[in-house]
């Protein structure tokens, strides 16, 4: 698993405005003469599509897949009704052919850090049917993340990173939303709802766009990579991480395969220290702080 590192910074003192600090670093400005960014300039993709290569792969679960863990939503009849009593955790999602879903696959090492990529479209983390959707997601450091509540009931979003600044914000009404950004690459950032204990999500933040989350089929493709040697990592919240070194040819494709099994269980991503709210003072602190 990715090693936990020291927390940086504290949450903002206002209880109702616990937002992420800064939205810079997204790479939506081109360097001006002398190395400084030119305001309003648009970055072109730095990798020539004509000579770029691709990684194509699969993530499989071998052996007997565990039964889906059911969620008791009886405390929230509205969500229980919308789920049709079929609510399950999305921790282990195995497809008909053994593909493993919700695996975060990304280029961990080997990419030239000088490459600057255009900002991608805004990513959305929704709360719908008393679930975070999607359960696992990725974005580039500095890119905008929209968090919304599609349910007509109270949710809160408690993000506990180790490198980025955490936040804990409530959305008591339907269709409420806010925008945030994580400025530092980090895999992974756990998110939970303190109102509904079963609600969890994970956000992978990378310095580049070469990442994806597998569907139940377990397939993935990373396109438009410059030719070179890379360390590719596959992250799963229950079965830990695996890495492979791959050589991407110019104008070519390389195939890779990852396999996970039940013996790898017990290595879940650590949840960060809980944010404790002081309703009287209107502040928040880490649970580990006195």
C-alpha positions as CSV (number, residue, x, y, z in Angstrom):
1,X,0.0,0.0,0.0
2,X,1.0,3.6,-0.3
3,X,2.8,4.6,2.8
4,X,1.0,7.1,5.0
5,X,2.8,10.4,5.4
6,X,2.6,13.3,7.8
7,X,-0.4,15.6,7.6
8,X,0.2,19.0,6.2
9,X,-1.8,22.0,7.5
10,X,-5.0,22.3,9.4
11,X,-8.5,22.8,8.3
12,X,-9.8,26.3,8.0
13,X,-11.3,27.7,11.2
14,X,-14.8,28.3,9.9
15,X,-17.1,25.3,10.4
16,X,-19.3,26.2,7.5
17,X,-16.3,26.9,5.1
18,X,-14.0,23.9,5.5
19,X,-12.8,24.1,1.9
20,X,-9.6,23.1,0.3
21,X,-6.8,25.6,0.2
22,X,-5.9,26.8,-3.3
23,X,-6.9,25.7,-6.7
24,X,-3.6,26.2,-8.5
25,X,-1.3,23.6,-10.1
26,X,-3.9,22.4,-12.5
27,X,-1.8,23.2,-15.5
28,X,-4.2,25.3,-17.5
29,X,-1.7,28.0,-18.4
30,X,1.2,27.8,-20.8
31,X,4.7,28.9,-19.7
32,X,5.6,32.4,-20.7
33,X,9.1,33.6,-21.5
34,X,11.3,33.1,-18.5
35,X,9.3,30.2,-17.2
36,X,6.3,32.0,-15.7
37,X,2.8,31.0,-16.9
38,X,1.1,33.3,-19.4
39,X,-2.3,34.2,-18.1
40,X,-5.2,32.9,-20.1
41,X,-2.9,30.9,-22.4
42,X,-4.1,27.4,-23.4
43,X,-1.8,24.4,-23.0
44,X,-1.6,22.0,-25.9
45,X,-1.2,18.3,-25.3
46,X,2.6,17.8,-25.1
47,X,2.6,14.3,-26.5
48,X,2.4,13.8,-30.3
49,X,-0.5,11.5,-31.0
50,X,1.2,10.2,-34.2
51,X,4.1,8.7,-32.2
52,X,2.4,8.0,-28.9
53,X,1.9,4.5,-27.5
54,X,-0.8,2.9,-25.4
55,X,-1.2,0.5,-22.5
56,X,-4.0,-2.0,-22.6
57,X,-4.7,-4.3,-19.7
58,X,-7.0,-6.3,-17.5
59,X,-7.4,-6.7,-13.8
60,X,-8.7,-10.1,-12.7
61,X,-9.9,-11.7,-9.5
62,X,-8.9,-15.4,-9.2
63,X,-10.7,-17.9,-7.1
64,X,-14.2,-17.7,-5.7
65,X,-15.4,-14.1,-5.5
66,X,-16.7,-13.0,-2.1
67,X,-20.5,-12.4,-1.8
68,X,-21.5,-8.8,-2.0
69,X,-21.8,-7.2,1.4
70,X,-25.4,-5.9,1.9
71,X,-26.1,-2.5,3.5
72,X,-28.8,-1.9,6.0
73,X,-30.4,1.4,5.0
74,X,-33.4,0.9,7.3
75,X,-32.5,4.2,9.1
76,X,-33.0,6.0,5.8
77,X,-36.3,4.7,4.3
78,X,-36.1,7.1,1.3
79,X,-32.7,5.6,0.3
80,X,-33.8,2.1,1.2
81,X,-36.8,2.4,-1.1
82,X,-34.7,3.8,-4.0
83,X,-32.3,0.9,-3.7
84,X,-35.1,-1.7,-3.6
85,X,-33.5,-3.5,-0.6
86,X,-30.6,-4.4,-2.9
87,X,-28.0,-2.0,-1.5
88,X,-24.5,-3.5,-1.4
89,X,-21.0,-2.1,-0.8
90,X,-18.9,-1.6,-3.9
91,X,-15.7,-2.8,-2.2
92,X,-15.3,-6.0,-4.3
93,X,-17.0,-5.9,-7.7
94,X,-16.3,-9.0,-9.7
95,X,-17.7,-9.4,-13.2
96,X,-19.0,-12.5,-14.9
97,X,-15.6,-13.3,-16.5
98,X,-13.6,-12.6,-13.3
99,X,-12.8,-9.0,-14.0
100,X,-12.3,-6.8,-10.9
101,X,-13.9,-3.4,-10.9
102,X,-13.1,-0.3,-8.9
103,X,-9.4,-0.7,-9.4
104,X,-7.5,2.5,-9.8
105,X,-4.7,2.0,-12.4
106,X,-2.2,4.8,-13.0
107,X,1.3,5.6,-14.2
108,X,3.2,5.8,-10.9
109,X,6.7,6.4,-12.2
110,X,8.6,7.1,-15.5
111,X,6.8,10.1,-16.9
112,X,8.8,13.2,-17.5
113,X,7.7,15.6,-14.8
114,X,8.4,18.6,-17.1
115,X,5.4,17.6,-19.2
116,X,2.4,19.9,-18.7
117,X,-1.0,18.8,-19.7
118,X,-4.2,20.7,-20.4
119,X,-6.8,20.7,-17.7
120,X,-9.5,18.1,-18.0
121,X,-13.2,18.5,-17.6
122,X,-14.6,19.0,-14.1
123,X,-15.1,15.7,-12.2
124,X,-18.3,15.2,-10.2
125,X,-18.7,13.3,-6.9
126,X,-22.4,12.8,-6.4
127,X,-24.4,11.6,-3.4
128,X,-27.3,9.6,-4.7
129,X,-29.4,6.9,-3.1
130,X,-27.2,7.3,0.0
131,X,-24.1,6.3,-2.0
132,X,-21.1,8.2,-3.2
133,X,-21.1,7.9,-7.0
134,X,-18.6,7.0,-8.3
135,X,-17.1,4.9,-5.5
136,X,-13.5,5.3,-6.9
137,X,-12.5,8.2,-9.0
138,X,-9.4,10.1,-10.2
139,X,-8.4,13.6,-11.2
140,X,-5.3,15.6,-11.9
141,X,-3.8,17.8,-9.1
142,X,-5.4,21.3,-9.3
143,X,-8.4,20.2,-11.4
144,X,-11.8,21.1,-10.1
145,X,-14.0,18.6,-8.3
146,X,-17.7,19.3,-8.0
147,X,-19.4,17.7,-5.0
148,X,-23.2,17.5,-5.1
149,X,-26.1,16.1,-3.2
150,X,-28.8,14.6,-5.3
151,X,-30.7,13.2,-2.3
152,X,-33.4,15.1,-0.4
153,X,-31.7,14.5,2.9
154,X,-28.6,15.5,4.9
155,X,-25.2,14.3,3.8
156,X,-21.7,15.4,4.7
157,X,-18.5,14.9,2.9
158,X,-15.4,14.2,5.1
159,X,-12.2,14.0,3.1
160,X,-9.1,12.9,5.0
161,X,-6.0,13.1,2.9
162,X,-2.5,12.9,4.3
163,X,-0.7,15.3,1.8
164,X,-3.6,17.6,0.8
165,X,-5.8,19.7,3.1
166,X,-8.8,17.8,4.4
167,X,-12.3,19.1,4.7
168,X,-15.7,18.2,6.3
169,X,-18.7,19.9,4.8
170,X,-22.4,19.3,5.1
171,X,-25.0,19.4,2.4
172,X,-28.4,19.4,4.2
173,X,-30.5,20.1,1.1
174,X,-31.1,18.5,-2.3
175,X,-29.0,19.9,-5.2
176,X,-26.5,21.6,-3.0
177,X,-23.0,21.6,-4.5
178,X,-19.6,23.1,-4.1
179,X,-16.2,23.0,-5.9
180,X,-12.9,22.0,-4.5
181,X,-9.4,21.0,-5.7
182,X,-6.5,18.9,-4.4
183,X,-3.2,20.6,-5.2
184,X,-0.8,17.6,-4.5
185,X,-0.7,14.2,-6.1
186,X,-2.0,11.6,-3.6
187,X,-3.2,8.0,-4.0
188,X,-5.6,7.6,-2.3
189,X,-7.8,10.1,-0.5
190,X,-10.6,8.5,1.5
191,X,-14.0,10.2,1.8
192,X,-16.8,9.2,4.1
193,X,-20.1,10.5,5.3
194,X,-20.4,10.8,9.1
195,X,-24.2,10.7,8.8
196,X,-24.3,7.4,7.0
197,X,-21.5,5.1,8.0
198,X,-21.7,2.9,4.9
199,X,-20.9,5.8,2.5
200,X,-17.3,5.7,1.4
201,X,-15.4,6.8,-1.7
202,X,-11.8,7.1,-2.7
203,X,-10.1,9.8,-4.8
204,X,-6.8,9.2,-6.6
205,X,-5.0,12.4,-7.5
206,X,-2.2,12.3,-10.0
207,X,0.1,14.8,-11.6
208,X,-1.0,13.7,-15.1
209,X,-4.0,12.3,-17.0
210,X,-2.7,8.7,-17.2
211,X,-5.1,7.0,-14.9
212,X,-8.4,5.1,-15.0
213,X,-10.8,3.1,-12.9
214,X,-11.8,-0.4,-14.1
215,X,-15.4,-1.4,-14.7
216,X,-16.6,-4.9,-13.6
217,X,-15.1,-6.3,-16.8
218,X,-11.7,-5.3,-15.3
219,X,-10.4,-3.8,-18.6
220,X,-8.6,-0.6,-19.0
221,X,-6.6,1.5,-21.6
222,X,-4.2,4.3,-21.1
223,X,-3.7,6.2,-24.4
224,X,-1.3,8.8,-25.8
225,X,1.7,8.0,-23.7
226,X,5.2,9.0,-24.9
227,X,7.4,6.0,-25.7
228,X,9.3,4.9,-22.6
229,X,9.5,2.7,-19.5
230,X,6.9,3.1,-16.8
231,X,5.9,1.7,-13.5
232,X,2.2,1.0,-13.6
233,X,0.3,0.6,-10.3
234,X,-3.1,-1.1,-9.7
235,X,-4.7,0.0,-6.4
236,X,-7.6,-1.8,-4.8
237,X,-9.1,-0.7,-1.4
238,X,-9.2,-4.3,0.0
239,X,-6.5,-6.2,-1.8
240,X,-3.8,-3.6,-1.8
241,X,-1.5,-2.6,-4.7
242,X,0.5,-4.3,-7.4
243,X,3.0,-2.7,-9.7
244,X,4.5,-3.7,-13.1
245,X,7.2,-2.2,-15.2
246,X,6.1,-1.8,-18.8
247,X,7.8,-0.6,-21.9
248,X,5.6,1.5,-24.1
249,X,6.7,1.5,-27.8
250,X,6.3,4.5,-30.1
251,X,3.1,4.2,-32.1
252,X,2.4,0.8,-30.5
253,X,0.5,-1.0,-27.8
254,X,1.6,-3.0,-24.8
255,X,-0.6,-5.5,-23.0
256,X,-0.5,-6.0,-19.2
257,X,-2.4,-8.1,-16.7
258,X,-2.9,-7.8,-12.9
259,X,-4.5,-10.5,-10.8
260,X,-5.8,-10.3,-7.2
261,X,-7.1,-13.0,-5.0
262,X,-8.7,-13.5,-1.5
263,X,-5.3,-14.1,0.2
264,X,-4.4,-10.4,-0.5
265,X,-7.2,-9.2,1.7
266,X,-6.4,-7.3,4.9
267,X,-4.5,-4.5,3.3
268,X,-7.1,-1.8,3.0
269,X,-6.2,1.8,2.4
270,X,-6.0,3.6,5.8
271,X,-8.7,6.1,6.5
272,X,-7.3,9.4,7.7
273,X,-7.8,10.9,11.2
274,X,-11.3,11.9,11.7
275,X,-12.2,15.6,11.7
276,X,-13.8,16.5,15.0
277,X,-16.2,19.5,14.9
278,X,-16.5,21.9,17.8
279,X,-20.0,23.3,17.4
280,X,-19.4,25.9,20.2
281,X,-16.2,27.4,18.8
282,X,-17.0,26.8,15.1
283,X,-13.7,25.0,14.5
284,X,-12.5,21.6,13.5
285,X,-9.4,19.6,14.5
286,X,-7.9,16.2,13.8
287,X,-9.0,13.5,16.2
288,X,-5.4,12.8,17.1
289,X,-5.0,16.4,18.3
290,X,-5.5,17.3,21.9
